[in-house]
Amino acid sequence: MASETAEQPAVWRRLLADSGPSGASGVDAAAALVRRRSPRFVLLVARGTSDHAALHAKYLVEITLGLPAGLVSPSTFTAYGARPDLRDVLMIAVSQSGGSPDLLRTLEVAKAGGALTVSVTNNAGSALATTADAHVDVLAGPERAVAATKSYTAQLLALYLLLGGAPSAAAPLPDLGAGVLDRDAEIAALATRYRFAERMITTGRGYSYPTAREAALKLMETAYVSAQAFSGADLLHGPLALVEPRVPVLAVVSAGPGGEAFRPVLDALAERHADVLTVGSAAVSTAGGAGAEIRLPETPDALAPLLEILPFQLLARHVAVDRGGDPDAPRGLRKVTETL
């Protein structure tokens, strides 16, 4: 997990270099096909970590493309046999392995229903890649750790490029990411705060909300912490009652509109004397010494999640090791999970 986490800046450089018309990623050709078809609606289907990349893409579609977007429940296609009319719809399937049967079946049904289909995977030879009308290879290279790190951020970047993001805006990311990863010792020291935590809450708004969900998953699957993720808005609608000083809150706070909208949540957490760690380009230490911060470089809002997740990947690994676990061999998990 440590070595694959460290590879991420190199993966981003490779993907940016290979995203042009003749690039190995196929992202330019897929984007051109999408533009020609001019879909009226976008559906995204994924599982696990890839589902968080898909949620990030949903924000991209709605905010930057001005199109409605939704996340598919594969069981409606597989278990319930739904066969919707998907003409003029773009379906994007996101999967590290491209091998989950339910995602493949969902893509097949969507294609039969008239949808334009695009797959985004780390395996160009997978069934999902070869079934879709177009495939985007995230070029992350073999990922052996069960906890996905480099494949996740490569998916974020690939989806950004697929959905019209400017490569020039993303060009500084590899150097910025390397700088964040160089702070490993700082984050290792911070991890000792959470060695005995049994419950945590992660939260963010806008583009940062998928980061909060992915952070929770990393903590659950590597350190066995019961981590619950909420959007900042949803946290105020009831789950705020869970917050107390013994339950650390990990908050993702960007300098963009999502971060501004998150300010009332920080105020509410401070009122409850919560133990808050803020991570992001607008990270702020909470009053009274009950918090800490990891301040990140400022980037365009849509790209901030690539940097925001890095400290959480490092934190999850350190917390797992501090608790005597092995983040490379989480109990009961395999690298590829096949669901129906």
N, C-alpha and C positions, 0 to 999 in steps of 0.2 A: 504494500500500500504506500509506503514511504517513497519508493523509487518511482512508482507510477504518478504519484502526486507531483513529484519534482519534474516529471517530463512535460507537464502541461504547457509551459511557454514554448517549448520546441514543437509540440503538436499544433499549437495555434499558428506558429510561423509557417509550418508546412501546409496547413489548410489555407491560409491566406495566399501563399505562393501558388497553390494548385487550384485556385477557385476561378481562374480565367477561362476563356473559351476552349482552350485545349488542355485544361487542368485535369488531373486524375480524379478529383473529387466528384466531378459531374454536376457541381452546384450551378454553374453558369447555364448549362444546357437545360437543367430542370427548371431554373427560373425563367428561361426563355419560353419553355413550353407552357408554364403557368400563365405568363403574360399573353401568349397567343390565345389561350382558352378563356381568359377573363372570367374566372369563376365568380359566382354571386354569393357564395357561402363557403366557409372552410371548416372542415371537421378534422380533429386530431385524435389519434388513437395510440395509446402507449400503456406501459405498466411500470411500476416501481420508480426507480430513479428517472427513467426516460419519460415518465408521466410528468415529472416536474419540468423537464425540458419542454414538453408539449404545452404545459401551462404557460411557460414563458412565451412560447410562440403564439399562444392565444392572445396575449397582451399585444404582441407585435402586430398581429393581423388586425386587431380592432383599433389600435392606436395609429399605426403607421400606414396601413392599407385602407382603413375605413370600411372594412368588411365585417359582417357578423361572423363569429367563430364559436365553436363548441367542442367539448371533450366527449368522445364517444364512450359509452358503456359497452364493451365487447359482448357481454352476455346477452344484450338485446339481439345481436346477430347470431350468436352461437347457441345459447340455451333456449332462447325464445323464438328463434327463427324469423326475426323481423327482416323484411325485404323492402326498405324504403326507396322511393323514387329519388335518386341522387343526381339527376341531370343538372349540369351547370354547377356542380359542387366539387371542390377540391378536397380530397382526403389525404392527409399526411400521416403516415405510420412511422413512429419513432421507436427504435429498438437497438440496444447495443449489439445483440447477437443476431437479430433477424430470424430467430428460431422459435418464437412462441406460437403455438398452434392457433390460439384465439386471435392473435393479431393478424396472422396470415389469413384465417377464414374471414375476418372482418374486411380485410382488404379485397379479398376475392368477391365477397358479396357486394361491396361498394362498387367495384369495377363492373360487375354484372348489372348494377343498378344505374349505370351511366356516369359514375364519378370519374374524374381525372385523379389518378393515384400516384403519389410520390412516397417513396420510402427513404428514411434517413437512418443508416445503420453503420456499424463498424465492421461489417462483413459483406463485401461485395458479392460473394458467392452464395449468400443465404437465400432461402426461399422467398423471404420478404423482398429482398433486393431484386430478384429476377422476376417476380410477379408484378411489381408496380410498373406503371407506364414510364416512370423515370426514377432513378436512384441517385442518392447523394451519399458518398462514402466520407465519413468524418475523419478518416485517415489517422486515427489515434494509435494504430499499431496494437499488437496483442496486449490484452488486459487480463492479468491472471488473478489479481486480488478480487475477492468476492465483492467488496465494497467498491463500486464504480467511482472513479475520480476523473481521470483524463477523458474517458469516453463521454462523461456528462458535460464537461465544459466544451468539448469538441462539438457535441450536439447543439449546445447553445449558440456557438459561433456559426455552425453550418446553417442552422435555422435562421439566424439573423441575416446571413448572406442570401439564402434562398428567398427570403421574404422582402428583399429590396434594400437591405442595409448596405451602407457604403464601406467597401474594404478600407478606404483611406481613414475612416473614423476608427476602425478596429486596429490599424497598423501599430499604434503604441502599446497595445495590450500585452504582447509577449514580454517586453521590458518591464512594464508595470507589474505583471504577474510574478516575474522573477524577483522583483523587489519585495513583494508581499511574502513569498515563500522563504526569502532570506530571514524573515522574522520568526523562524521556527522556534528558536530558543525563548523568545518572549512569550510565545503562545504555549510552549511547554510549561513555563513557570505559571502561567495563568491557569493551566489545566488542573493544577493542584487544588484550586478552589472547588472543583467539582468531583473530586475523587470519591466522596461519600454521598453524592446526590443520588437519590432514588427517582426523583421526578424533576422534569424540566419543562419549560414552555418556550417555544420559539415563535417569533411573530415578525411580521413586516407587512408593508402595503405596496400595491402596484407591482412593478417589476421585481421588487424585493420579496414579495410573498412566496414565489416558487423557491427562492433561496431558503426561506424559513422552513419550508416543507422538506427540502433536501437535507438541511442541517439536522432536522429531527430524525430523519431516516438514518443518517450516518451515525448518530449517537445511539439509536436503538440497535442497529445491526452490528456495531463494533463494540460498544461499551455496555450494552444491555441496560441503558437508561430508559425509563418510561418517559419519552419526550413527545409532547403534543404540540402540533403546529396550528396556529390560527392566523388569519388575516387580522391586522390591527383593528379593523372595523368589527369583525366578528368577536374578537376578544372582549370588546366593550359590551357586547350583547349577551352577557351571561357568564362566559368562562372566566371573566375577571375575578369571580368569587373564588377561583382556585388559587389566586395569587396570595402568597404570604412569604415572609422572609426566608423560610426554609425551602422554597421552591424557586430556584434560579430562573430568570427570564433572559433569553438570548434574543435581542432585538436587532433587526437589520434596518439601518436608517441611511437612505441615500440622500444626496443633495438635490434630487429632482422632486417632481410633484408628489410622488408617493411618500417620500420622506417628510415633506411639509404636511401632508395629510396625516402622518403618523404622530405629529407632535402632541395631540391630545391624549394619545395612548401613553406616551412617556410621562405626561403630567399625572395621569391616573395611576400609573405604576409607582411614581414617587410618593403619591399620597398614601399608598399602602406599604411604604418602606420596603419595596421589593429589592431583591438582589439582582441587579440588571447589568448584563454585559451588552453594550451597544457596538455593533460592527457596521462599518460603512463609511462613505465619504462625508457624512454628516454626523458621525458618531459623537456622542456627548456623554461624559461621566455624569451619573446621577448625583443628586445632592446628598450630603450626609455620609459620604464614604461608603455607601452600600452598592457601589457599582464600579465598573471598569469599562474601558473602551479599547477598540482596535480601529484606529482611524486609517482609512484607505484613500488612495489617490482618487480624485474626481475624474469621472469618465462620462460619456453620453449615457443617459438614463437606461437605454435599452441594452447597453453593454456592461453596465455595472455588475450584474449577477455573475459574470465570469470572475471578477475579482472578489466579490462578496463571499462566495462559497469557499474560497481557498482557506481562510482562517478556520472555518468550521471543519474542513477535512483534516487539517492539522490537529485541531482541538479534539476531535473524535478519536483519532489515533492515540494521542497522548493520554486521554482519559482512559481509554481501553487498557493501555499498557500499565498505567498507574494503578488500575484496579486488578491487575494480575491476569488480564485477558490477552488473547492473541487476535488482533484485528484481521489477520490474514486467514484465520480459520474460525469464523464465527459459528457457533453451534447451530446445527440443523439447517444450514444454508448451503446452496450450491451457486456456482457462477451463473448458470443458465437455468432459469425457472420456467417450466413449461406448464401453462394453464390452458384450460379448455373453455 
